[in-house]
Amino acid sequence: MTQFLPQWVDNAKSWAITLMALVALLVVAPDASSQCYYGWGYDNVTSPSAGEQYTRNTTMTINWYGTYYTIGNYGGKYMIEYSSDGQYTWNLIATNIDGYAQSYNWLIPATVTPGSDWYIRVSEVPGPSWSCGFSNPGVSGPFTVLKGCFPPTIFSTPSSRAVCVGQSTTFTVISDVETGTYEWRKDGVTLTTSKSNSYTIPSVQLSSAGLYDVIVRDDCDPAFANTVSASWELQAILPPAITQQMPATRGICENANDTLRIRATGAGRTFQWRRNGVAIAGAVDSNYVITNATTATADGSYTCTVTGTCTPPAVSTACVITVVGRPRVTVEPTDLDICPGTAGSISVTAVGTNVVYQWIKDGQPVPNGFGATLNFPSYDYASNGQYYCLVTSNVPNPNNCQVSVQTATVRVSGFRAPVVKDSPDTTDACVGSAVTLLSEFQGSGLTYQWFKNGAVIPNAGSNSLTISPVTAATAGDYYATATGVCGLSATTGSARITVLAKPKLTVEPKGAALTVGDRLELTVAGTDVRSIQWTKNDKPISGATSTTYVVEKVGRGDAGYYNALVRNDCGGVSSAYANVSVVDPAIPEPILELSTPSVDFGEIPVGYDKTLQLNGLIKNVGTAPLLVSGLTITPSEFTITNGPTLPLTLAPGTSTDVTLKASPTTKGALTGTMNIASNSPSNPSASLALSAAYVLRYDHAATEDFDTVLTDTTRDRCIVVTNTSTMDITIEQVTVTGANAGQFTVTTTLPLTIAAGQSADICVTFAPGSAGSKTASLTIRSSNGGNSSLSLSGVGETPGGVVDAAEAGITAWPNPMTDRVEVRFAKNTPAMEVSVVSSTGRTVASFSHDGVDAGGTIRWNGRDASGAAVASGSYTMVIRYGGSAVSLPITVIR
């Protein structure tokens, strides 16, 4: 950038100026507010001069000159300012005036403030390459600026305002008029004209309200020099006044909401509600809302004070609030279940003002039901229903408030007799089986009683009756009675039990050798027959369900084995097979026939088998040789021990023997079949039905526990063996096997015969010999009763472990006992196990206890593990704790 500097003389001052100019190149040019000057010279202002006078709205010529440089040469400008307050503040006239200029014409504004302390200041505005002005500013003055005769300038007008009626207010206008007049107007109408720039209304009235202005006239030329001010508004306001009062009294329904209202006029209104003279917090509206009114929260005298911009405040007339309350139910009625003919009642407890009652049944008022208690002196079913009580406060109620409350609805009901829902069904019952009759009643608290043929059945007290086992005496007519509360009862219909046995055949069908065209008639009969199905070659014959089966004219196809299946609910039996052969005399043929259709091995004792020889079992009753080609038998428990060699040819009229063996493995019924195959055209195969029963004819416990026995003593126990069959049995042998067989010895003399239905004991002595658990197995053998076994167990205990009760400080009282005994401990005793052993060594009761302190007791109620009272006799109570065992003799007397 090229700088054009002035040429100076070669002296020290010139060098200084040059240096300062160079420094100025490094400084950013300041704005007007931060103007600076090098002070190398002065800008002299030659006009206006001190003492001169000028008039507003005329042109003033401002002249000046610089004493050092022509700043236009360096891009500089001039700025001119004026001060009307003795240089206290400066106001801009013009800036950026050409740097070559030396004069400026200024039209003095008519709006400036006239005065005699005016000044003009001319200063330099440096060019773009300079930071500061070269010369100091030039100032001229003081001089005077006269007002001149112009329309006045109004600097301020009164503000709009609201003034209370009766108060004074003053309007003041500020202008540049030195001498003049003020015409005060309201709504365009002149009120007064004066020399004062203020106008006062000493007592504002409502009529004072309006729009005001003022015409300011300068005396220099009132017709020309006048100005109309802006208008302002005066509002005349009254103190608050209540225009709508509350009623003197008011009723509010309990728990309802209501609103108290007043209406008022006046500016700046505020409201404050009071109850009984006390301000209500937050109640500062012309409406006061009472919510959820109650006597405690709403009753009282209410007023409202209205405060406004102007005084005095206004106070409303009082309104007395009364809450119309409902009664309160403190005790609700409860359901009533009552026996017909007895007395009862339902009642309610309520509080309230002048309370009255009305009981309601099924939506209808109860006649004379006006008390807190509704009595039923002699209850009848007609009184059954849903009840509640309407409780009412009998008070004035102009607002139709709810003054009634309804209690809970309760049920009043007379107990009714039970209702039979289902009667027992007539049924057949099988001898030896169980039959159950069921009855169903509807009712509560029911007890039951069954009757047979009109007589009470003892101990039949449930809604079902089970009879087991059924005997012939079970037959009869049965019904049940259910009795409920109040002794009301109902009786089922009668059910007849017919006792059946498994059918027994009294007439069997018989085989026949017929010729084509003959009549075939087969007959079966028996006891307790309920259904019959005839079969041919083991296939049902359609429609053949009567006692007699007839074919009027037989053909060769009618040949075969016929039998009848006879059934009832207790089971079924098959008749003997009737071998019907039909021959055509003109054609010889073999005919296969069995001497019996079935073989029953009967009862076989457990552990044994049985063999039967069937003589002449397979026969040829035809007219040609019979070829027997096959003999098979199932299941494997049945075997053929001796039979013909196959194939076997039987001449007409001959037969052969077969020996069979039954070896059951599981107790219960066993059935099987032997099938014979042949060349007989009419009946090529025949079946032999096999049956057996694998039985144990006696019963006994599965285990026998000898409990704890001292090693130097023995204990005898007897196993009760009961003959459950209808025949006498003999026990030939009893043996003991197992790891500790030597500690158990059978003492009963054998063989031992037990009559049908009777019991006998097999006694064993346990001699532990050493401490610890001992086990063995006892095997019973009876060729006619079957073989069985049971487990033996016991525990040996060394003698040193048992302490006498007296030594241990343990006593029992009362002893002998009847229904309880208290066992007292003289010493602290820890947790213990207690067992009570009979004189035969059988443990009848056992229990645990957490332990007792010295002087403490435990109790035994004289009952066994099932809860049944033990029999009279001598017992030993064994108490074990720690490593000790204490024996305490106990005697029971019933």
HUJOKA-V152914 format. One record per residue. RES is the residue in one small letter. PHI is phi as a letter, one per 40 degrees, with the letter a starting at -180 (NA if undefined). Layout:
BEGIN
res->{RES,RES}
phi->{PHI,PHI}
END
This chain:
BEGIN
res->{m,t,q,f,l,p,q,w,v,d,n,a,k,s,w,a,i,t,l,m,a,l,v,a,l,l,v,v,a,p,d,a,s,s,q,c,y,y,g,w,g,y,d,n,v,t,s,p,s,a,g,e,q,y,t,r,n,t,t,m,t,i,n,w,y,g,t,y,y,t,i,g,n,y,g,g,k,y,m,i,e,y,s,s,d,g,q,y,t,w,n,l,i,a,t,n,i,d,g,y,a,q,s,y,n,w,l,i,p,a,t,v,t,p,g,s,d,w,y,i,r,v,s,e,v,p,g,p,s,w,s,c,g,f,s,n,p,g,v,s,g,p,f,t,v,l,k,g,c,f,p,p,t,i,f,s,t,p,s,s,r,a,v,c,v,g,q,s,t,t,f,t,v,i,s,d,v,e,t,g,t,y,e,w,r,k,d,g,v,t,l,t,t,s,k,s,n,s,y,t,i,p,s,v,q,l,s,s,a,g,l,y,d,v,i,v,r,d,d,c,d,p,a,f,a,n,t,v,s,a,s,w,e,l,q,a,i,l,p,p,a,i,t,q,q,m,p,a,t,r,g,i,c,e,n,a,n,d,t,l,r,i,r,a,t,g,a,g,r,t,f,q,w,r,r,n,g,v,a,i,a,g,a,v,d,s,n,y,v,i,t,n,a,t,t,a,t,a,d,g,s,y,t,c,t,v,t,g,t,c,t,p,p,a,v,s,t,a,c,v,i,t,v,v,g,r,p,r,v,t,v,e,p,t,d,l,d,i,c,p,g,t,a,g,s,i,s,v,t,a,v,g,t,n,v,v,y,q,w,i,k,d,g,q,p,v,p,n,g,f,g,a,t,l,n,f,p,s,y,d,y,a,s,n,g,q,y,y,c,l,v,t,s,n,v,p,n,p,n,n,c,q,v,s,v,q,t,a,t,v,r,v,s,g,f,r,a,p,v,v,k,d,s,p,d,t,t,d,a,c,v,g,s,a,v,t,l,l,s,e,f,q,g,s,g,l,t,y,q,w,f,k,n,g,a,v,i,p,n,a,g,s,n,s,l,t,i,s,p,v,t,a,a,t,a,g,d,y,y,a,t,a,t,g,v,c,g,l,s,a,t,t,g,s,a,r,i,t,v,l,a,k,p,k,l,t,v,e,p,k,g,a,a,l,t,v,g,d,r,l,e,l,t,v,a,g,t,d,v,r,s,i,q,w,t,k,n,d,k,p,i,s,g,a,t,s,t,t,y,v,v,e,k,v,g,r,g,d,a,g,y,y,n,a,l,v,r,n,d,c,g,g,v,s,s,a,y,a,n,v,s,v,v,d,p,a,i,p,e,p,i,l,e,l,s,t,p,s,v,d,f,g,e,i,p,v,g,y,d,k,t,l,q,l,n,g,l,i,k,n,v,g,t,a,p,l,l,v,s,g,l,t,i,t,p,s,e,f,t,i,t,n,g,p,t,l,p,l,t,l,a,p,g,t,s,t,d,v,t,l,k,a,s,p,t,t,k,g,a,l,t,g,t,m,n,i,a,s,n,s,p,s,n,p,s,a,s,l,a,l,s,a,a,y,v,l,r,y,d,h,a,a,t,e,d,f,d,t,v,l,t,d,t,t,r,d,r,c,i,v,v,t,n,t,s,t,m,d,i,t,i,e,q,v,t,v,t,g,a,n,a,g,q,f,t,v,t,t,t,l,p,l,t,i,a,a,g,q,s,a,d,i,c,v,t,f,a,p,g,s,a,g,s,k,t,a,s,l,t,i,r,s,s,n,g,g,n,s,s,l,s,l,s,g,v,g,e,t,p,g,g,v,v,d,a,a,e,a,g,i,t,a,w,p,n,p,m,t,d,r,v,e,v,r,f,a,k,n,t,p,a,m,e,v,s,v,v,s,s,t,g,r,t,v,a,s,f,s,h,d,g,v,d,a,g,g,t,i,r,w,n,g,r,d,a,s,g,a,a,v,a,s,g,s,y,t,m,v,i,r,y,g,g,s,a,v,s,l,p,i,t,v,i,r}
phi->{NA,c,b,b,b,c,c,b,c,c,a,c,c,c,c,c,c,c,c,c,c,c,c,c,c,c,b,c,c,c,c,c,c,b,d,b,b,c,g,c,a,b,c,c,c,c,a,c,b,c,g,c,b,b,b,d,g,b,c,b,c,b,b,a,a,c,c,b,b,c,c,c,c,b,g,c,b,b,b,b,b,b,b,b,b,g,g,c,b,b,b,c,c,a,b,f,c,d,c,c,c,b,a,a,c,b,c,c,c,c,c,c,c,c,i,b,b,c,a,b,b,b,b,c,b,c,c,c,b,b,c,b,c,c,b,c,c,b,b,b,i,c,b,b,b,c,c,g,b,b,d,d,c,c,c,a,b,c,c,c,a,b,b,c,d,g,c,c,a,b,b,b,b,b,a,c,c,c,b,i,b,b,b,c,b,b,f,g,b,c,c,a,b,a,c,c,c,b,b,b,b,c,a,c,b,d,c,c,c,i,b,b,a,a,b,c,b,c,c,c,a,d,c,b,c,b,b,c,c,c,c,b,b,b,b,c,b,c,c,c,a,c,b,b,c,c,c,c,b,a,b,b,c,d,g,c,b,a,b,c,b,b,b,a,b,h,c,g,c,b,b,a,c,b,b,f,g,b,c,c,d,g,c,b,b,c,b,b,c,c,b,f,c,b,d,c,b,b,d,i,b,b,b,b,b,b,b,b,c,b,c,c,c,b,b,c,c,c,b,c,c,b,c,c,c,c,c,b,c,c,b,c,c,b,d,b,b,a,c,d,g,b,c,a,a,b,a,b,b,b,b,i,c,f,c,b,b,a,c,b,b,f,g,b,c,c,d,g,c,b,b,c,b,b,c,b,c,a,c,b,d,c,c,d,i,b,b,a,b,c,b,b,c,c,b,d,a,c,c,f,c,c,b,b,b,b,c,c,c,b,c,b,a,c,d,b,c,d,b,c,c,a,c,c,c,c,a,c,b,c,d,g,c,b,b,b,b,b,b,b,b,b,i,b,f,c,b,b,a,c,b,b,f,g,b,c,c,c,g,b,b,b,c,b,b,b,b,a,c,c,b,c,c,c,d,i,b,b,a,b,b,b,b,b,c,g,g,c,a,a,b,c,c,c,b,c,b,b,c,b,b,d,d,b,c,b,b,b,c,b,c,a,b,b,b,d,h,c,c,b,b,b,b,b,a,a,c,f,c,b,a,b,b,c,b,b,f,g,b,d,c,d,g,c,b,b,c,b,b,b,b,c,b,c,b,c,c,c,c,i,b,b,a,b,c,b,b,a,c,c,i,a,b,b,c,c,c,b,c,b,b,b,b,b,d,c,b,c,a,c,b,c,a,b,c,a,c,a,b,b,c,g,c,b,c,d,g,b,b,a,b,b,b,b,c,g,c,b,b,b,b,c,b,b,d,b,b,c,b,a,b,b,a,a,c,c,c,b,b,c,c,a,a,c,c,b,c,b,b,b,c,d,g,b,a,a,c,a,b,b,b,b,b,c,b,b,c,h,c,b,b,a,a,b,b,b,b,a,b,c,c,c,a,c,b,a,b,b,c,b,a,a,b,c,b,b,c,a,a,a,c,c,a,b,b,c,f,c,b,c,c,b,b,b,a,c,b,b,c,c,b,b,c,c,b,b,b,c,b,b,c,c,a,b,b,b,b,h,c,b,d,c,c,b,b,c,b,c,c,b,c,b,c,b,c,d,g,b,b,a,b,b,c,b,b,b,b,c,g,a,c,h,c,b,b,a,b,b,b,b,b,a,c,b,b,h,b,a,a,a,c,b,a,a,b,c,b,c,c,c,c,b,b,c,c,c,c,c,g,b,b,b,a,c,a,c,b,b,b,a,b,b,b,b,b,c,b,d,b,c,d,b,b,b,b,b,b,c,c,c,g,c,c,c,a,a,a,b,a,c,h,b,c,d,g,c,b,b,b,b,c,g,b,c,c,c,g,c,c,c,c,d,i,c,b,b,c,b,b,b,a,f,b,b,b,b,b,b,c,b,b,b,b,b}
END
